[in-house]
Amino acid sequence: MKRGYRYRIYPDSEQCSLLEQYFGGVRFIYNRSLFIQNLMYSKFKQWASNLKPEYFGLFLLCSLVVIWLHFRRRT
C-alpha cells in the first residue's frame, strides 16, 4: 500500500522570495519548452517526441533554452 505524506512549511520572507524565483524559473522553462515544441510541430507537422532523439531530444531542447537565456541576459 502506497502512503503519502503532507508537509506544511512556514517560510520566512527571504525563503518566500527564493521559492518564488525558483518556481518562476521552472514555469518559464516549461513554457519556453512548450513553445519550442509547438513551433516544431507548426513547421514540420510532427511532434518532437516522434522525431529521432539525435535530432530533437531533451538535451537539444535544454540547449536551446540555455542559449536563449544567455542571449536574453546579454541584451
N, C-alpha and C positions, 0 to 999 in steps of 0.2 A: 504494500500500500504506500503510495507516494503521499508525502506530507509537505505542506507548505508552511512557511513561517512569515509572519508580518513583523516588520520593524518600524518603529516611529522614530524619526530623528528630529532634533531641535537645533538646527544650525544657527550660529550667530550671523551677524550682518556680513562679515568678511567671507564666511563659508557660503552664505546665500549667493553672494556675488560670484564666487568661483563656480558654484553649481550652475548658475545662470549662464555663465560664459561657456562652460563645458557643454551643457545641453543645447545652447545656441549653436555652437560649433558642430555638434553632431547633427542637428537639424539642417544646418547649412550643407554639410557634406551629403546627407541623404537627398536633399532637394536637388543639389547640383548633379549628383549621380543619376537621379531620375530624369533630369533634363537631358543629360548626355544620352541616356538610353532611348528616350523618346525622339531625340534628334537622329540617332542612328536608325530608328525604325522609320522615321519620315523620309530619310534619304535612301535607305536600302530595302525598305519594306520587309525587314527581318529583325526579329528581336535579338538583342545582344546575347542572350543565353543560347540562341540557336547557332550563332556564329562559332567558328573554330576558336578554341581558347587562345591560340597563339595570336589571333587577330584582335580579339576583343575580350579579354578576360578581366578578372577582378584587378589584377596587377596593373593592366593598362588603364582601367577606369580610375584607380587610385592615382596613377601617374598623371593623368590628365587633370585631376582635381588639384594635385600638388603644384603642377605647372601653372595652373590658373591662379592659385593663391599667391604664388611667387610673383607673378606679373601684377596682380592686384595690389600687393603691398608696395611695389616699386612706383606705382602711379599715384 
